Structures are given as C-alpha cells and as structure tokens.
Amino acid sequence: MDSDIAKTLLSDLTKKIELENKGTRSSKGEIKTLETKILENWKNLYNFIQSDDPTSLAGVTLEEFCVSSETEIREELAKKQTAADEAAAAKRLKAKAARDAKKAEKLATEKGPEDQQSIAGPKETEDQQSNAGSQGPEDQQSNAGSQKDKPIRSRENKDIDDFVERLQGGRR
C-alpha cells in the first residue's frame, strides 16, 4: 500500500508542477483538483508510515512532511530538466559543428587558383615595399628569406584550420 500511495503521489505532484509551469486558465482548475487529491494521498501516506514505524516521523508534522516531500520532488525534476537541457544544447552544438565542418570541406574542395595564392601569402602593398626599400641590404635579404620560408596564410584559412583542429580535438 505504501508504494502505491507514493507512486500515485509522485505522479500527481509531477503533473501539478508541469501544470504550474504552463500557467494557463484551464491548468489552474486542474491544479486545484490535483491539490485536493495530493493532500489526501499525503495524509494517507503519513498515517501509514506513522502506524508502521512511529519513530520514523517523530516530531514531523503533516505539513512539514508535505513540504519536504514536494521540495525533494521539485529538486529531482529540476535536475532531470537541467540534464535534458544540457543534452539538447550539446546535440545542437554537435549538429552545428558538423554543418560548419561540411561547409569548410566544401570550401576547401571548391578553391580555385586565386585562392591558392592567398594560402601562399598576401601580396605586399606599396607601403610594405617602400618600407622594405628603406632598410639596409642585409635586412632586405634576411626578411625576404624568412617570408619565403613562412608563407602568411589568410585569416579565413586560419579560422577554418582552427575550427577543424577543435573538432578533431573534441573527438579524442
């Protein structure tokens, strides 16, 4: 009997909490009906526990029993909802990452010869060329050698590479 009352009480409280979150006029009427049923079930459960083991509820009033039970149920429901929300958010992020990876892959396969130049590095502007001309001959040679050794990649390619790297890091 104890477990039947507890199961009924749990389902009624869960339904009441869900209806409270809706806040519609029709749900308010259902809440009143449920509250009456819940109170009756609490009384029955409280009396059953007290008759079965009087020391287990020593010093606890019916009201305290009701409040503590409802608080525990609300906490459990909140934990379940939080877990469900986190799972949904993770699923959305995973789907977005897959879409972005697919876009990056598509961009990489569609690159033409003009895009290949941007990978090798941007062309020097007139300011950069004039600055290079104002340096001494040794400086020009050392700078020219280092630029050929390390091509400057475009910002877009860096972003794509960073994104792909993060995706691969998340799979490990």
C-alpha positions as CSV (number, residue, x, y, z in Angstrom):
1,M,0.0,0.0,0.0
2,D,2.8,2.4,0.9
3,S,4.5,2.1,-2.5
4,D,1.2,2.5,-4.4
5,I,0.4,5.7,-2.5
6,A,3.9,7.0,-3.0
7,K,3.8,6.3,-6.8
8,T,0.4,8.0,-7.1
9,L,1.6,10.9,-5.1
10,L,4.8,11.2,-7.2
11,S,2.9,11.2,-10.5
12,D,0.3,13.7,-9.2
13,L,3.0,16.1,-7.9
14,T,4.9,15.8,-11.2
15,K,1.7,16.6,-13.1
16,K,0.9,19.5,-10.8
17,I,4.4,21.0,-11.2
18,E,4.2,20.7,-15.0
19,L,0.8,22.4,-15.0
20,E,2.1,25.2,-12.8
21,N,4.8,25.9,-15.4
22,K,2.1,26.2,-18.1
23,G,0.1,28.9,-16.2
24,T,-3.0,28.7,-18.3
25,R,-6.5,29.2,-17.0
26,S,-7.5,25.6,-17.7
27,S,-4.4,24.3,-15.9
28,K,-5.3,26.3,-12.8
29,G,-8.6,24.3,-12.5
30,E,-6.7,21.1,-12.9
31,I,-4.2,22.2,-10.3
32,K,-6.9,22.7,-7.7
33,T,-8.3,19.2,-8.3
34,L,-4.8,17.7,-8.1
35,E,-4.0,19.6,-4.9
36,T,-7.0,18.0,-3.2
37,K,-6.0,14.6,-4.4
38,I,-2.4,15.2,-3.4
39,L,-3.3,16.3,0.1
40,E,-5.4,13.2,0.6
41,N,-2.6,11.0,-0.6
42,W,-0.1,12.8,1.7
43,K,-2.4,12.2,4.7
44,N,-2.8,8.5,3.8
45,L,1.0,8.1,3.3
46,Y,1.8,10.0,6.5
47,N,-0.7,7.9,8.6
48,F,0.6,4.7,7.0
49,I,4.2,5.5,7.8
50,Q,3.4,6.6,11.3
51,S,1.4,3.4,12.0
52,D,4.1,1.2,10.5
53,D,7.1,2.9,12.2
54,P,6.1,5.7,14.7
55,T,9.8,6.7,15.3
56,S,10.5,7.4,11.6
57,L,8.3,10.6,11.6
58,A,8.9,11.6,15.3
59,G,8.4,15.3,15.6
60,V,7.4,15.8,12.0
61,T,4.0,17.3,11.3
62,L,1.9,16.5,8.3
63,E,2.6,20.0,6.9
64,E,6.4,19.5,7.3
65,F,6.2,16.1,5.7
66,C,4.2,17.6,2.7
67,V,6.6,20.5,2.2
68,S,9.8,18.3,2.4
69,S,8.3,15.7,0.0
70,E,7.3,18.3,-2.5
71,T,10.7,20.1,-2.3
72,E,12.5,16.8,-2.9
73,I,10.4,16.1,-5.9
74,R,10.9,19.6,-7.3
75,E,14.6,19.2,-7.0
76,E,14.6,15.9,-8.8
77,L,12.5,17.3,-11.6
78,A,14.8,20.3,-11.9
79,K,17.9,18.0,-12.1
80,K,16.2,16.0,-14.8
81,Q,15.2,19.1,-16.7
82,T,18.7,20.5,-16.5
83,A,20.2,17.3,-17.8
84,A,17.7,17.3,-20.6
85,D,18.5,20.9,-21.5
86,E,22.3,20.2,-21.4
87,A,21.9,17.2,-23.7
88,A,19.8,19.2,-26.1
89,A,22.4,22.0,-26.1
90,A,25.2,19.5,-26.7
91,K,23.2,18.0,-29.6
92,R,22.6,21.4,-31.2
93,L,26.4,22.3,-30.9
94,K,27.4,18.9,-32.4
95,A,25.0,19.5,-35.3
96,K,26.3,23.0,-35.9
97,A,29.9,21.7,-35.8
98,A,29.0,19.1,-38.3
99,R,27.4,21.7,-40.6
100,D,30.4,24.0,-40.3
101,A,32.8,21.2,-41.0
102,K,30.9,20.3,-44.1
103,K,30.9,23.9,-45.2
104,A,34.7,24.1,-44.6
105,E,35.2,20.9,-46.6
106,K,33.1,22.2,-49.4
107,L,35.1,25.4,-49.5
108,A,38.4,23.5,-49.5
109,T,37.3,21.4,-52.5
110,E,36.0,24.4,-54.4
111,K,39.1,26.6,-54.1
112,G,40.4,27.9,-57.4
113,P,43.9,29.1,-58.4
114,E,43.3,32.6,-57.0
115,D,42.6,31.1,-53.6
116,Q,45.8,29.1,-53.7
117,Q,47.7,32.4,-53.9
118,S,46.0,33.6,-50.6
119,I,47.4,30.4,-49.0
120,A,50.9,31.3,-50.1
121,G,50.5,34.7,-48.7
122,P,49.1,38.1,-49.5
123,K,50.9,40.4,-51.9
124,E,53.0,43.2,-50.5
125,T,51.3,46.6,-50.5
126,E,53.2,49.7,-51.7
127,D,53.8,50.7,-48.1
128,Q,55.4,47.4,-47.3
129,Q,57.5,47.6,-50.5
130,S,58.6,51.2,-49.6
131,N,59.4,50.1,-46.1
132,A,61.4,47.2,-47.4
133,G,63.3,49.6,-49.7
134,S,64.3,51.9,-46.8
135,Q,66.1,49.0,-45.0
136,G,69.7,48.1,-45.4
137,P,70.7,45.5,-48.0
138,E,71.3,42.8,-45.3
139,D,67.9,43.4,-43.7
140,Q,66.2,43.1,-47.1
141,Q,67.8,39.7,-47.8
142,S,67.1,38.3,-44.3
143,N,63.4,39.5,-44.4
144,A,63.0,38.1,-48.0
145,G,64.3,34.7,-46.9
146,S,62.1,34.5,-43.8
147,Q,59.0,35.4,-45.8
148,K,59.6,32.7,-48.3
149,D,60.2,30.1,-45.6
150,K,56.9,31.0,-43.7
151,P,54.1,31.9,-46.1
152,I,51.4,34.1,-44.5
153,R,48.1,32.4,-44.6
154,S,44.8,34.3,-45.0
155,R,42.7,34.9,-41.9
156,E,39.9,32.8,-43.3
157,N,42.1,29.8,-43.8
158,K,43.4,30.2,-40.2
159,D,39.9,30.3,-38.9
160,I,39.0,27.1,-40.8
161,D,42.1,25.3,-39.7
162,D,41.4,26.3,-36.0
163,F,37.8,25.1,-36.3
164,V,38.9,21.8,-37.8
165,E,41.5,21.4,-35.2
166,R,38.9,22.0,-32.4
167,L,36.6,19.4,-34.0
168,Q,39.3,16.8,-34.1
169,G,40.3,17.6,-30.6
170,G,36.8,17.1,-29.4
171,R,36.6,13.6,-30.9
172,R,39.5,12.3,-28.9
